[in-house]
Structure formats: structure tokens, C-alpha cells
Amino acid sequence: MGRERIDFKRGIVLESIFVILGVVAIIFFFRNNFLLTGTFVVLALVLLKISHKKGDFYFYISGAIIGSLIEILAVKAEVWQYANPTFLGIPVWLPFGWGLSGLLIVRIGYTLSEINRGRR
């Protein structure tokens, strides 16, 4: 049980750090599309380097595509708008942000489900 608790805490702490870093990056860099894009790419690469799991690439790509399509539709429907759009009404960094978000959502869900099953 002690080892499971350590793995669970490590997973939740690691994933939470990346969520916080992503939000902080948006707050500070949203006006600089390419700096924010680079930041999201680096965050994703560091996360994958620290802890790579099977299917990570597919979760990242799915988040990037699905999240971006929803954002494009919302912008086109005039639900909201972005301060610094670069294509189709969204900023270039948004797919990378959604990719990282998709990956983190799956990771957090996996961590929580494993601890509930007693595997961590």
C-alpha cells in the first residue's frame, strides 16, 4: 500500500505541475503566438520524456484535432473570439495546448482509475 500511495502522489503531482505550467504559459505568453506554441511543444516533450505511456501520441493528436475543431466552430458561430488569432479564427498555439490538455486529461484519469483499482 505504501508504494501505491507514492506512485499515485507522484502521478498526480507531476500531472498537476504540467496543468499549472500550461495555464501560466497562456496567461503570460498569449500575445506571442510562437513563444506559446514553443512552450506547449516543450512541455509535451518534457512530459513524454519524464513519463511515456502507450498511446500518448494518439491522445495528444486526438486532443489537438478535436479541441481545435470545436474551437474553430465556436469562433465561426461567434460564441467567442481570440485576442491574437492566426488561422481560422484561432491562434497557432491552440492545437498544441489542446494536445497537451488531451494528454493530461487521459493521464489524470488513468492515475485516478488505477488507484481506485488498487494498482498504484
C-alpha positions as CSV (number, residue, x, y, z in Angstrom):
1,M,0.0,0.0,0.0
2,G,2.9,2.4,0.7
3,R,4.4,2.0,-2.8
4,E,0.9,2.5,-4.3
5,R,0.4,5.8,-2.4
6,I,3.8,7.1,-3.6
7,D,3.1,6.3,-7.2
8,F,-0.3,7.9,-7.0
9,K,1.1,11.0,-5.4
10,R,3.9,11.2,-7.9
11,G,1.5,10.9,-10.8
12,I,-1.0,13.4,-9.5
13,V,1.8,15.9,-8.6
14,L,3.5,15.5,-12.0
15,E,0.3,15.9,-14.0
16,S,-0.8,18.9,-11.8
17,I,2.5,20.6,-12.4
18,F,2.1,20.4,-16.1
19,V,-1.5,21.7,-15.9
20,I,-0.3,24.7,-13.9
21,L,2.6,25.3,-16.2
22,G,0.3,25.3,-19.2
23,V,-2.2,27.7,-17.6
24,V,0.7,30.0,-16.5
25,A,2.1,29.9,-20.0
26,I,-1.2,31.0,-21.5
27,I,-1.5,33.9,-19.0
28,F,2.0,35.2,-19.7
29,F,2.5,34.4,-23.4
30,F,-0.9,34.5,-25.1
31,R,0.1,37.6,-27.1
32,N,3.1,35.9,-28.5
33,N,1.8,33.0,-30.6
34,F,5.1,31.4,-31.5
35,L,6.5,31.6,-28.0
36,L,3.4,30.0,-26.6
37,T,3.5,27.3,-29.3
38,G,7.1,26.6,-28.5
39,T,6.3,26.4,-24.8
40,F,3.5,23.9,-25.3
41,V,5.7,21.8,-27.5
42,V,8.5,21.8,-24.9
43,L,6.0,20.9,-22.1
44,A,4.7,18.0,-24.1
45,L,8.1,16.7,-25.0
46,V,9.3,17.0,-21.3
47,L,6.2,15.2,-20.1
48,L,6.8,12.4,-22.6
49,K,10.5,12.2,-21.7
50,I,9.8,12.0,-18.0
51,S,6.9,9.5,-18.3
52,H,5.9,7.9,-21.6
53,K,2.9,5.6,-21.7
54,K,1.4,3.6,-24.5
55,G,-1.0,5.6,-26.6
56,D,0.3,9.0,-25.5
57,F,0.9,10.2,-29.1
58,Y,-2.7,9.3,-30.1
59,F,-4.2,11.1,-27.1
60,Y,-2.1,14.1,-27.9
61,I,-3.1,14.2,-31.6
62,S,-6.8,13.5,-30.7
63,G,-6.9,16.4,-28.2
64,A,-5.2,18.7,-30.8
65,I,-7.6,17.8,-33.6
66,I,-10.9,17.6,-31.6
67,G,-10.2,20.6,-29.4
68,S,-9.2,22.8,-32.3
69,L,-12.2,21.8,-34.4
70,I,-14.5,22.7,-31.6
71,E,-12.8,26.0,-31.1
72,I,-12.9,26.8,-34.8
73,L,-16.7,26.0,-34.8
74,A,-17.3,28.2,-31.7
75,V,-15.3,31.1,-33.2
76,K,-17.2,30.8,-36.5
77,A,-20.5,30.7,-34.7
78,E,-19.4,33.9,-32.9
79,V,-19.6,32.3,-29.4
80,W,-16.2,33.8,-28.6
81,Q,-13.1,35.2,-30.2
82,Y,-9.4,35.1,-29.6
83,A,-7.2,38.2,-29.0
84,N,-4.5,37.0,-31.4
85,P,-5.8,34.6,-34.0
86,T,-3.6,33.3,-36.8
87,F,-5.7,30.9,-38.8
88,L,-9.5,30.1,-38.9
89,G,-10.0,32.5,-36.0
90,I,-7.8,30.6,-33.6
91,P,-4.2,31.2,-32.5
92,V,-1.5,28.8,-33.8
93,W,-0.7,27.6,-30.3
94,L,-4.3,26.4,-29.6
95,P,-3.9,22.9,-31.2
96,F,-0.7,22.4,-29.2
97,G,-2.5,23.5,-26.0
98,W,-5.4,21.1,-26.7
99,G,-2.9,18.3,-27.5
100,L,-1.2,18.8,-24.1
101,S,-4.6,19.1,-22.4
102,G,-5.9,15.9,-24.0
103,L,-2.8,14.1,-22.9
104,L,-3.0,15.4,-19.4
105,I,-6.8,14.6,-19.1
106,V,-6.1,11.0,-20.1
107,R,-3.1,10.8,-17.7
108,I,-5.1,12.1,-14.7
109,G,-8.0,9.8,-15.5
110,Y,-5.6,6.9,-15.7
111,T,-3.9,7.7,-12.5
112,L,-7.2,8.1,-10.6
113,S,-8.6,4.9,-12.1
114,E,-5.5,2.9,-11.2
115,I,-5.6,4.0,-7.6
116,N,-9.3,3.1,-7.4
117,R,-8.4,-0.4,-8.6
118,G,-5.6,-0.7,-6.2
119,R,-2.9,-0.9,-8.9
120,R,-0.9,2.1,-7.8
